[in-house]
């Protein structure tokens, strides 16, 4: 065993660049000599699945809440019917040729019963969608005139609730604003049409919001020593993602699965933790995909006769209260890794919650994440030390392919010039991966680039030198068109033709003061921009909501705007704070406002009517607690606004407002 451990250490140390060495640009493909590290024996529990512990959370309940409204049926994943993934291939994937014996073995047969269940879910979803379309046609006139837009029979309304959540709030309630249909994203607020689930501080609240004048908290989950809590809800399952110190000494991310068939009595089913800081997570087809990054400090341990203790080098995991190390054969070692950072990926089934999660790792860190229906792309930044290179920073792209039974396998690896801004700088379309980046040339001037990579993550096309001297502030890919906003003193909105990867070209450009830091598609021919106002001198401190007509990409136009003085919105940098109700032509987001001297900040939730090419402020829904509005959502014809004081999870307020008149309907302090 010591010989194997020594080999792993030697490999890691050899991969670290010598101090002061200048990295030469790559000129050849990596060699095929790297191999997977051998498994390290540990004294922890074996791989067999154990019954999870169920005492990690303190759950308080409202004794009278058992008569709450009927629980919602389990909806399908937002925006897309379930699909059948291929079985895991029997041989390694992509360009990880040197790691042929590193790739995680995936030999389990596709579960026939699960396939049949997915087909049944798809059939039910189609029936529900057909019924929803029929009701939509019947109520079209009511919606157009804003009169009681959702006058549905109770059975039909329940069916719509069960199919809601397409990223635009369809189905009678506001779902989390997501990037890719069918790929859910965690947030502090979740809404299933009959209950709200809200994370604040170290607590999770399950709230019954109907009727609006009798709202109540039906149960509270307390998570001691955990923070940055985010949630997923799927039918009668609640997944709670949180950061914390596992075992009291190492940082990790934990996913707790609860049975919430009785909302008043959430029951903990399983607990899984993995080492590292959260990159991001997603949920698709009943599985939470968790990605963390951890750095192993080689100076924090000493060699003992050439041997390394597993805790010094292997990532830590915990399942059902049982600690273990990730086996070495589940770690892929890249041939040119720059340091001892692990990118850890896990797949957690929240429906059964009994099967041990699938986990693999790559020796190489990560920063940004984009997930499509079939793959996850994670980026990492490399810095060029060679002065003659045209761009000083480059981005490595790792692809993980998703297979049946929640299996994850490393795919190809690619590289592009510059660095992406966020997840919206990336997209997958027709088998191609598109990414927008900002870098700098030898003179230190910013350059913006859009690169298209093929299925092997090899460059298929590129357009560079977009808006020299400016940096990307937002991006949105919509089919064959990509939209970029750059900024230095004005806000150019670029429309780029991506239909032919080998011949990318700028179709149109619009220059206006300020910039949009988030772009939201609307009605197929508009973009809503959330960002900053500006003048000839640059950004001026005011928030700006803009409506762009993109029906002709060759001539994009700003057709309307709303300016909020001395204000900013979380939606500028967090798209999940943006909520839309297309059926009522409404959007909303929280804002913080200041006086002329930028003192006395207070928050509220502002709604806007987007109709017939016009954008107008609808209502300002205040923060009755005197703090900050954190999130807003809607059910039927009612807005719900959650507010509180940042850093004080003990004072929260949920307020309900009429969507037609903005009048307060009810208030709940908790």
N, C-alpha and C positions, 0 to 999 in steps of 0.2 A: 504494500500500500504506500509506504514512504516513497518508493521509486516513482509511483504514479503521481503522488503529490508533488514531488520535486519537479517532475516534467511539466506540470501545470504552472507552477511558479516560474520556472525558467521561461516558459512561453510568454507569460504575462510581462515579465521584466524585459524580455527581448523586444516586445512590441512597443514599449515606451521609448520615445525619442530621447536621445542624449541631450543633456542640458546645453543650450546654446547652438545646437545643430540646426542648420538651415534645411528645410524640407524641399527637395527638388520636385518639380512638377512631374506627375505621372506620365509615363510615355509608353508603358506596356501594360498588358493585362496582368492581374495578380497571379502568382504561381499557384500550383495546385498541391503544395506540400503541406498546408495546414491541416490539422486533424482535430477532431473533437476531444476535449479533455475526458479522461476516464472517470468513471463514477467513484466518488469518495464514500467510503463506508462511514456510517454514523451510528450512534447508539440510540437514536431517536426511534419513534414508532415506525413500524413497517408501512408499506404502501397500502395496506388494506384499509378500506373505508370504515370509519368508526362512527358511532352515533354522536352527533354534535352536542356540545354543552348547550344548555338553554337558560343560563342564569346570568348572562353578561350584562343585561340591561334591566333597569328598574322601570317597570311599567305601571303607571297609575291610570285608573279608569274612572269614568263617570258612571256610578251605579245605575243611574236612570237612563243610560244611553242605549239600552238594549232594545228600546222601542223606536230606534232611529229609522229613517227611511230605508227602504229595501236596498241591499247592497247592489252595486252595478254588476252586470254580467261581464265576464272577462273579454275585453276587446282584443281584436287582432292588433299587431304592431302598427304604429301610425303610418298611414299612407300607402301601404303595399300589402298585398296578400302574401301568405307564406309561400315559400318556394322550396324546391328540392335541390340541395347542394350535392355535388359529386362526392363520392367517397374519397378518402385520403389516398393519394398515389402511393405506390409501393416503393418508389425510389425518390431520392432527394430532388429538390426543385431548383430551378433558376441557375444563377451563376455561382451558387455556393458549392462549386465543384470540389474545392479542397476540404469541404466539410461533409463529404458523402456519408460518413459514419457518425456525424454529429446530429443530423436532422432527426427530430423526434419520430420514433416508429409509430405509424398510425395504421393499425391492422384491424380495427373493430369494424364489423359489418354494419351497414346502414340499418337502423332499427325500423322494421316494416310497420310496426304498430304506430310509431311516430309519424311515418309517412302518411298513413291513412288518416291520422288525426289532422295533419296539415291539409290534406285534401278536403276533409270535412269542414275545417275552418274556412278554407277558400270558398267552398260552396255556400256556407252561411253568410260570409261577407258579401258575396255577389247578390244574394237575395236581399240582404239589408240595404245594399247600395241601390238596387232597383227600386225598393220601397222609398228610400230617401229621395231619389230623383222624382218619383211620382208625387210625393208630398211637396217637393220644391216647386214643381210646375203648378200645383194647385195654389200655392201661396206666393207666386211670383209678383202679382199685383200688390199684395200686402207688403212684401219686402221693398218694392220700388218706392212705395209711399211711406215707408217707415211705420206701418201700423201693425202692431202685434205680430212681429215677424215670425214667431214660432208658435202658431196655433195648431198644435198637433194633438192627436188623441194620445192618452197616456201610454198605450202599448207602443205606438210608433215613436214617441219621444224616447222611451227607454231603449228602443232599438237603435235610434240615432246616437244616443249617449254611448252605447256599446261599440259603435263603429267610429266614434270621433277620434280626432287627433292626427290630422294629416299635415301638421306643421303650420296650418293656417286657421286652426281653431274650428274645423268643420264638425258637424254633428251636434250642434247645440251648446257647445262649451268651448272654452279657450284652452287649447293644448300648448305645450311648450314650443316656442319658435325654434325649429330645427333646420339644419342645412340640407340634409338628404332625406327624401321621403322614405319611410320605413326604417330609419335609423334614429332611434330616440337618443336624447341627450339629457344628462342629469341636471337638476336645478333645485333651488331651495323651495320652490313651490310646484306642486303637481295638482292637477284637477281632473277628476274622472266624471264630472257631470253631476255627481251627487255628494261627493266629499272633497274637501281640500286637504292637502298634506303639506305642512309647512315646517321647515327646519330653521331654527334660530338658536344661536349659542350652542349649548350641548343638548338641546331637546328637539324632539319631533312632535308636532301637534297634528292630530287628526280632528278635523272640524266638520261639523254638519252645517252647511250654509243655507239650507232650505227648511222652512221659509225664511226670507231675509230678515224678518223682524223677530225671529226666535233662534238665531244662530247659537251654537254651543260647541264647546270642545268636548268630544266624546272620549278621548284618551290622550295620554302623553307618554312618550318614550324618552327616558333620560339616559344619556351616554356620557358617563364620567370620563374625563381626561381625553375627550375627542373633540375635534374641531373641523371647520370647513365641511360641514355636513351637506350632502346633496342626495337627491332622492330619485327613484324610479318606482312607478306603479304599473302593475299589469294584472288586471282583474283582482283576485284576492291575494296577491303577493305585493309586498312592499320591500324594496331593496334600499338600504341605507348605506351610502358610501361616505367614509369619514377618514380623516387623518388622525394619527395618535402615536403614542410610544408603546410599542408592543413588548411585553415582558419587562417594561419599565426602563429599557435602555436603548432600544433602537427604533428609529422612525419608520413607520409603515402606513399602509392604507388598508382599511378594513371594509368588507362588505358583509352586512348583516341582512339575512332574509327573514321576513316575518309573514306569518299567516294572518291576514286581516279579514278573514271571512266574517268574523265578529269585530266590527270596527272599534267597539268599546273594549275589547280584550285582545290586543295584538299578541301573538304567540311567536317567540323566537324559534326559528327552525334550524338555522345554521349560521356559522360565523367563519369567514375566511379572511386571512390577512396575508399581504405580501410586502416585502421590504421595499423602501424607496419613497420618493416624492411623486405625487400624482402628476402624470402628464395629461391624461384625460381618460374618460370612459365613454362607452356607448352601450345601448341595449338594442338587440335585434332578435326577433323570433324567440323571445323568452330567455335569452342569455345576455348577461352583463359581461362586456369585454373591458378588462381593466388593464391599464398600462402605467407602469411606474419606472422611474429612473433612479438608480442608486450607484454611488461611487465608493469603491473600496480603497481606503487610504493605506497604501503599502507601508507607510512609515509607522503605522499604529501597532505593528506586531513584529516579533523577532522570530527568526528561524530557530528551530530546535533540532539539531542534527540533520538539517536538510529537509525537515518535515514542516508542513503547514497545517494548523488546525482548521477544520471545515468552517468554523464560524468566522475565520479571518478572510475567507475568499469566496465562499458560496452564498448565494442569496437565500434569505430566510423566508419560510412560509409557515402558516399556521392554519389548521383546518379542524374545526370542532374542538378547539382548545388544545390540540396536540401540535407541538412545534416540530419542525423538520427543516432540513436544507434541501434546496432544489438539486436533484441528482445531476451529476456532471454531464451525463449523456443527453440531458435536455437543454444544454447550453451550446449555442453555435458560436464559434470563435472566428471572427473575421480575419482575413490575412493581413490587413493593414490598419488594425485598430490603433487609435491614438492614445488610449488610456484605459485604466481598469474600471470603466463604467458599464453597468449592466442595464439593458433595456428589457424589462420583464413584462410578459403578456400572459394574461389568464382569461379563461372562459368559464363563467359561472352560471349554471342552470338555476334560475330562480323558481321554476315551476315545480320540479320535484324537490329541489333543495337538499337531496340526500347524496347525490353523486359527487365525489370529490372533484373539484375544479381541475381543468386542464391548464397546465402552466409550462411555458418555455421561456428561454431568455437568449439574448444576443449580447455578446461582449462588445459593447458600443452603445453610447447613450442616445437620448432622443429629446426633442423639444416640442415640435408641433405635430398635431395629429389630424388626419382626414380619413374618414371611413366611408366607403361605398357599400353597395349591397353585398359584394363578394370579397372585399379586400380592405386592409388597413395600411395606410401609408404614414410613416413616421419620419420626420426630418431631423437632422443633426447638422450643426454648423462646423465647418472646417475653415481655419484661417491660413491664408497663404503667407509664408514668410519671404517668398521670392519677389523682389521688387519689380521684375520685368513682367509679371503676370498682369493682364488687363483688369482683372477684378480681384480684390483682396480677400473676399470671403466666398466660400463655396458651400453648397448644401448637399449633404448626403441624404439619399432617400432609401429607406428600408420598406419593403413591402411584405406584409404577412397575408397569406392566402387563407380564407375561411372555408372549412369543409363541414360535412355532415357530422352530427353528434358534437358540435362545438369544437372540433379539432382546429388547431392553428398550426400552420407550417411556414417557416421562412421562405420567402420568394426571392426574386432578383433584387439587386441593389443598383442604384443609379446615382448620378451626380450632376448638378447644374450650377451655373454661376449665380452669385448673389444669395440673399436670404429672404424667405417669405415673411409676410407680416403676421398672418394668422391662418386659421383653418380655411377661410374663404379665399385665400390665395391659391388654394389647391382644388382640383376637381378631376373626376374620371368620366369620360364620355366616349362611347363607341370603341372601347378597348384602349383608348389613349389616356395618359395621365398629363394634365395641364397644370402648370405652376407659374405664378407671377412672383418675381423677386426683385429686390433692390440691392445693388452692389456699388462699387466705386472703382474708377479707373486709376491709372498710375498717377494722374494729377490730383487725385483725391475728390474728383467730381462724381456725384451720384449718377448712376445709370440704372434704368429700369428695363426688365427683360421678361418676356413670356416664352417659356420653353414647353414643347410637347414631346413626351416620351412614349415609346411603343410599349407593347406588353412585356418586353424584356428590360424595360427602363433604359433603353438606348435612345439617344436623341433622334427624333423624327422631324423636328422643325424648331425654329427659333426666330424671334424678332427682338432686337435689342435697341439700345440708345433711344428709348422712349422718354420724352420729357427730360433731357439732360439737366442736371442740377436740382431736380426735384425728387421727392421720395413718394412711394406708394402709400396712400392713406386708407384705401379700401379697394376691394375687388369683388366681382361677382361673375361667375360663369353661367351662361344661360344657353344651353344647346350649342350651336355653332358660333355664338357670339360671346366674347369676353368683354367685361366693362372694368376699366381701371380709373381710379381717381388718384391723381398725384397732387403735390402741393409744395410751393415755396412761398409765393405771395398771392397767387390766384389758384383756382380749382379747375384744372382741366379734367373733363370727363371724356375718356377715350372709349370708342367702340371698335373692337378688333375682330376681324374675320378669321375664325379658326377652322373653317370647314375643310381646308386643304392644309394638313400639317406642314407640307413642304413649301407652302406659299402663304405664310401669314402676312396680313396687311391691316393697317389702320383704315377703317372705313370712315369714321367721323370723329370730330373733336369739338368740345364745348368748353369755353373758358369763362368762368364767373368767379367773383370774390369768395373767399372762404373755402371749405372743403367738406366732403361727406366722409365720415369714418365708418359708416355702415350703410349698405345698399340692400334694399328689400324689394324683390319683384312684386308687381301689383297688376293684376288683370291682364297679363300677357303683353301689355304695351306701355307700361309705366315702370319707373323705378322710384322708390321713396328713399331719399337720402337723409340720414341723421348725422349731424356733425356741427361744425363751427361756422359762424358768419365771419365775414372779413371785409376789408377795403383795400385800397391800393397799397397799404403798408403791411398787409398780412391779416392774421386772425385778430378779432377785436373783442373777444370775451363774451360774445352772445351766442346762444344756441340757435341752430337753424334746422328746420325741417323743410326739405325741398321735394318737389314733384317733377320728375323728368319724363318727358314724352320720348320714348325710344322706338316708336312704331316704325320710324325710318332710321336705322342705325347710322346711315350716312349723314344725318342731320339731327342729332339729339338736341332737345330743347328743354330748358327749365320753364315750365308753364305756370308754376305757382310756388310760394314759399311762406313759411311762418317764422318770425324771429322772436325769440324769448330773451330779453335783455338780462345780462349778468347771470346766466344760467348754464347748467350742463346736465346731461342725462347719462345714466349708467348704460343706456342703449347705445351710446356712442362707441363703447368698447366691449359691451357684453350683449350679444344679440338676443339672449334669453330674457332680457328685460323688456323687449319689444313684443307686444301682443297685438294680434290682428283678428278682426271679425269681418271677413269679406262680405258675408251675407247682409250685414248692416252697413257696409262701406265705412267701417271704423277701424282706427288703430289707436293704441295708447302706449304710454311709457312714463316712468317716473322722472321727475326733474327736481333739481336742487336750485334754489334761487337766492341771490345775495343782493345787498344794497349797492349803491354806487361805489362804496369803498371796499366791497367784497367782504362785508361783515354780516353777522346775523343770518346765517344760512338756515333756510327752512325748506321742506320738501312737500311735493304734492304729485298727483298722478294726472297727466293731461291727456285728453282724448282729441282726436282729429277726424273730421269727415273727409273722405277721399272719394269724390264722385264727379263724373262728367268732366274730367280733366282739371278739377279744382281741388285745392287743399285748404280747409278752414279749421280753426280751432273750435272744438265742440264744447267740452266742459273741462274745468279745472276742479278736480276732486281732491279736497284738502287732506292733510294729515292731522287728524284730531288729537293725536297724542303730542303734537308740537314737535315731532321729530322729523323723520324722513320716510317718504313713501318708498317701499322696497320692491314690491311687485304688485301687478294688477292682473286680473283675469276676469272671465265672464261666464255666466250660465244663463241661457235663455236671453231675456232682455234686461239683465242686471249686471252691473259692474261690481267687482269686489276688489277692494284695495287693502293691502297689508302694509302697515307702517309701524315704526318703532324707533328706538334710539340706537344708533350704531354702537356696538360694544356692550349693549345692555339687553340681553335676551330675556330679562324678566318683565319688560313692559312692551307688550305688543297690542295692536288694535287691528281688527278686521271691520271694515265699514262697507256697507252695501249701498249702491246708488242706482236709481232708475236710468236706464240707457236712453230713454226718450227725453227726460227733462233734467237729469243730473241731480235730482232730489235725493236726500239721504233716506234710506228705507230701514236701516238697522245698524247697530254697532255692537261689537263684542270686544271687550277688553280681557286680556288673559296674560 
